[in-house]
């Protein structure tokens, strides 16, 4: 395998950046470099890094969002492979070694993905696996499900597709993965949970979920404009678009109810009357029509009991 550049987009992450960098420095296979892109953050990144400052390369830019930061990281990286690490997450110690081994075993691969642990306040609450699809099925699979996150990607492949779409403030990763795979990039999967996706209480707000749902609609509309879609792929994108439009309707109702919006009953009624939703979803919406306060309480209990599902649903995952 070629050289590995771990890239970390940074914005207001002073509380977690040193631990993220430390997890890279603790790898059984060292990274060739660690590149942090300071996306115009108002806090003091160097102070947050402390003694680790000399172990990383910092690229500074005006604030432009995650897509812009990832494009700057890709441009600045020297490695053959770019491996993303979010500023508040971490690698398990053997992650880079496993990625390198998979790349050697699958020299045709342009993307190597691993599983992840979803943690809430330091406690593991879910294990996210990475299914293995044969090359002929990868195009169809990625359209319907962002089945991997935070992979290692060949830098040349990222540059060839124009990097991340800066029109997407969220869901930019799924958009990028779809374009990579439709462009011919092949995925190798390491079904070991070697990435730590670290959530905190309050990580997901209703406004975030609504923004994500809106972005997923735009993402599927964009995918449908791709000139190289086959018939089955187009059908999959159309199904996904219908599902994401339903999600917008649902998340708009959730947002209105959680935030005591004046349209809470109206937005909930739109869900309750839509026969495309499951009966249990419509029943929950009917509760919100009658009593938004009760629906808020029930929603808070569901979020508390299953934060992993909340997080995965916000990212577009359909798998349990």
Long-range contacts (C-beta under 8 A, 24 or more apart in sequence): 1-80, 1-81, 1-99, 1-100, 1-103, 1-104, 2-79, 2-80, 2-81, 2-103, 3-32, 3-33, 3-78, 3-79, 3-80, 3-81, 4-29, 4-31, 4-32, 4-79, 4-80, 4-81, 4-83, 4-96, 4-99, 4-100, 4-152, 5-31, 5-32, 5-33, 5-34, 5-35, 5-77, 5-78, 5-79, 5-81, 5-82, 5-83, 5-155, 6-31, 6-33, 6-34, 6-35, 6-83, 6-84, 6-85, 6-96, 7-34, 7-35, 7-36, 7-37, 7-70, 7-73, 7-74, 7-76, 7-77, 7-82, 7-83, 7-84, 7-85, 8-34, 8-35, 8-36, 8-37, 8-73, 8-84, 8-85, 8-86, 8-87, 9-37, 9-39, 9-66, 9-69, 9-70, 9-73, 9-84, 9-86, 9-87, 10-36, 10-37, 10-38, 10-39, 10-41, 10-45, 10-69, 10-87, 11-38, 11-39, 11-40, 11-41, 11-63, 11-69, 11-87, 12-41, 12-42, 12-43, 13-41, 13-48, 13-87, 13-88, 14-43, 14-44, 14-45, 14-47, 14-48, 15-48, 15-88, 16-87, 16-88, 16-198, 17-45, 17-48, 17-49, 17-87, 18-48, 18-49, 18-50, 18-52, 19-90, 20-85, 20-86, 20-87, 20-88, 20-89, 20-90, 21-49, 21-52, 21-55, 21-56, 22-52, 22-90, 23-85, 23-90, 23-91, 23-92, 23-93, 23-196, 24-85, 24-91, 24-96, 25-52, 25-55, 26-93, 27-91, 27-93, 27-94, 27-95, 27-96, 27-97, 28-93, 28-94, 28-96, 28-97, 29-94, 29-96, 29-97, 29-100, 30-96, 31-79, 31-83, 31-96, 32-78, 32-79, 33-57, 33-77, 33-78, 33-79, 35-59, 35-73, 35-76, 35-77, 37-61, 37-69, 37-70, 37-72, 37-73, 37-76, 39-63, 39-64, 39-65, 39-66, 39-68, 39-69, 39-72, 40-64, 64-166, 65-166, 65-169, 66-164, 66-169, 66-170, 66-172, 67-163, 67-164, 67-165, 67-166, 67-167, 67-168, 67-169, 67-172, 68-164, 68-166, 70-163, 70-164, 70-172, 71-163, 71-164, 71-166, 74-155, 74-158, 74-159, 74-163, 75-163, 77-155, 79-155, 80-154, 80-155, 80-156, 81-112, 81-152, 81-153, 81-154, 81-155, 82-152, 82-153, 82-154, 82-155, 82-158, 83-150, 83-151, 83-152, 83-153, 84-150, 84-151, 85-150, 86-150, 88-198, 88-200, 89-150, 89-195, 89-196, 89-197, 89-198, 90-195, 90-196, 90-198, 91-194, 91-195, 91-196, 92-117, 92-193, 92-194, 92-195, 92-196, 94-194, 95-194, 95-195, 98-190, 98-192, 98-194, 99-152, 99-190, 102-188, 102-189, 102-190, 103-152, 103-188, 105-188, 106-186, 106-188, 108-135, 108-186, 109-186, 109-187, 109-188, 110-153, 110-154, 110-157, 110-180, 110-184, 110-185, 110-186, 110-187, 111-148, 111-151, 111-152, 111-153, 111-154, 111-157, 111-177, 111-180, 111-181, 111-185, 111-186, 111-187, 111-188, 112-151, 112-152, 112-187, 112-188, 112-189, 112-190, 113-148, 113-149, 113-150, 113-151, 113-152, 113-187, 113-188, 113-189, 113-190, 114-151, 114-189, 114-190, 114-191, 114-192, 114-193, 114-194, 114-195, 115-190, 115-191, 115-192, 115-193, 115-194, 115-195, 116-149, 116-150, 116-193, 116-194, 116-195, 116-196, 116-197, 117-193, 117-195, 117-196, 117-197, 118-197, 118-199, 118-308, 118-311, 118-312, 119-196, 119-197, 119-198, 119-199, 120-199, 120-200, 120-201, 120-307, 120-308, 121-199, 121-200, 121-201, 122-198, 125-307, 125-308, 126-308, 126-309, 126-312, 127-193, 128-193, 128-197, 128-312, 129-191, 129-193, 130-189, 130-190, 130-191, 131-189, 131-191, 132-189, 132-191, 133-187, 133-189, 135-186, 138-181, 138-186, 138-187, 139-181, 139-182, 139-230, 139-233, 140-232, 140-233, 140-236, 142-177, 142-178, 142-181, 142-182, 142-187, 143-178, 143-223, 143-233, 143-236, 143-237, 143-240, 144-236, 144-239, 144-240, 144-318, 145-316, 145-317, 145-318, 145-319, 146-173, 146-174, 146-177, 146-315, 146-316, 146-317, 147-317, 147-319, 148-177, 148-187, 148-189, 149-173, 149-195, 149-197, 149-315, 150-195, 150-197, 151-177, 151-187, 153-180, 153-185, 154-185, 157-183, 157-185, 165-222, 168-215, 168-218, 168-219, 169-211, 169-215, 170-208, 170-211, 170-212, 170-215, 171-212, 171-215, 171-216, 171-219, 171-315, 171-316, 174-216, 174-219, 174-315, 174-316, 175-219, 175-222, 178-219, 178-223, 179-226, 182-226, 182-228, 182-229, 197-311, 199-307, 199-311, 203-307, 203-311, 204-303, 204-307, 204-310, 204-311, 204-314, 206-251, 206-254, 206-255, 206-258, 206-259, 207-255, 207-259, 208-314, 209-251, 209-254, 209-255, 209-313, 209-314, 210-248, 210-251, 210-252, 210-254, 210-255, 212-251, 212-314, 212-315, 212-316, 213-244, 213-247, 213-248, 213-250, 213-251, 213-252, 214-248, 216-244, 216-247, 216-316, 217-241, 217-244, 217-245, 217-248, 219-244, 220-244, 242-276, 243-318, 244-316, 246-274, 246-276, 246-277, 249-274, 250-277, 250-281, 250-285, 253-285, 253-288, 254-299, 256-292, 257-288, 257-292, 257-295, 257-296, 257-299, 258-296, 258-299, 260-292, 260-296, 264-288, 264-292, 265-289, 265-292, 268-292, 268-295
